[in-house]
Amino acid sequence: MSSNDNFFEKVYEVARKIPYGRVTSYGAIAKYLGAARSARMVGWALNASSTDDTVPAHRVVNRNGILTGKHHFSGINLMQQLLENEGIKVKNLQVVDFESLFWDPSKNL
């Protein structure tokens, strides 16, 4: 197993703990894992999880609540639809109430 595989698995473990109806950011996951400057790598990990339905990658957005990973989901607006199915309002590809929906793994795990 390469170190990337190990990091990716750690990302998946955190993502699986994001509560239904809440979101976190790539940077928050990276910071929690002790790799604060690796938000992009968290994104790569979540992109690689596209065939694993146990990883709720749709709950991870950028630090401003924007659905920057939307193009990695199959179908038009699937990421937005999955969030809206959980009661999260999305307008103009941005989580409308990001601050109140933000789940910080550093404070919750």
C-alpha positions in Angstrom: 0.0 0.0 0.0 1.4 3.4 -1.0 1.4 6.4 1.4 -1.3 7.9 -0.9 -3.5 4.9 -0.4 -3.1 5.2 3.3 -3.9 9.0 3.2 -6.9 8.3 1.0 -8.3 5.7 3.4 -7.9 8.2 6.3 -9.9 10.7 4.2 -12.6 8.2 3.6 -12.8 7.4 7.3 -13.4 11.1 8.1 -15.9 11.5 5.3 -17.9 8.6 6.5 -18.4 10.4 9.8 -19.9 13.6 8.4 -23.4 13.6 9.7 -26.4 13.5 7.3 -27.5 17.0 6.4 -24.1 18.6 7.3 -21.0 19.5 5.2 -17.3 20.0 5.8 -14.5 21.3 3.7 -11.5 19.7 2.0 -9.2 21.9 4.2 -10.9 20.9 7.4 -10.3 17.2 6.6 -6.7 17.9 5.7 -6.1 19.9 8.9 -7.7 17.1 11.0 -5.4 14.6 9.4 -2.4 16.7 10.2 -1.8 17.8 6.6 -3.3 21.3 6.7 -1.8 22.2 3.3 -3.2 19.1 1.6 -6.8 20.1 0.8 -6.2 19.4 -2.9 -5.0 15.9 -2.0 -8.3 15.4 0.0 -10.1 16.3 -3.2 -8.1 13.8 -5.2 -9.0 11.1 -2.6 -12.7 11.9 -2.8 -12.6 11.9 -6.6 -11.0 8.4 -6.4 -13.8 7.2 -4.2 -16.5 7.7 -6.9 -17.2 3.9 -7.0 -17.5 3.6 -3.2 -21.0 4.4 -2.1 -20.0 4.3 1.5 -18.0 7.6 1.1 -20.4 10.6 1.1 -18.1 12.8 -1.0 -21.0 15.1 -1.8 -20.8 16.4 1.8 -17.4 17.9 1.2 -17.3 21.4 -0.4 -14.7 24.1 -0.5 -14.0 26.6 2.4 -16.7 29.0 1.0 -19.3 26.3 0.7 -19.0 26.1 -3.1 -19.5 22.7 -4.8 -16.1 22.7 -6.5 -16.1 18.9 -6.8 -19.4 18.7 -8.7 -17.8 17.8 -12.0 -16.5 14.5 -10.5 -20.0 13.2 -10.0 -21.8 11.4 -12.8 -25.0 13.0 -14.0 -25.9 16.7 -14.2 -25.9 18.4 -10.8 -25.8 15.0 -8.9 -23.7 16.5 -6.1 -26.3 19.3 -5.6 -29.2 16.8 -5.8 -27.6 14.6 -3.1 -27.1 17.6 -0.8 -30.7 18.8 -1.4 -32.0 15.3 -0.7 -30.5 15.8 2.7 -32.3 19.1 3.2 -29.3 21.3 2.4 -30.2 24.3 0.4 -27.9 25.0 -2.6 -28.1 28.2 -4.7 -25.8 29.1 -7.5 -23.7 25.9 -6.7 -23.1 27.2 -3.2 -24.4 25.9 0.2 -26.6 28.7 1.3 -26.1 28.4 5.1 -22.6 27.0 5.1 -21.6 28.4 8.5 -24.5 26.7 10.3 -24.1 23.4 8.4 -20.3 23.2 8.7 -19.1 20.1 10.5 -15.6 20.4 11.8 -13.9 17.0 12.3 -11.3 18.6 14.7 -14.1 19.4 17.1 -16.3 16.4 16.5 -14.1 13.4 16.3 
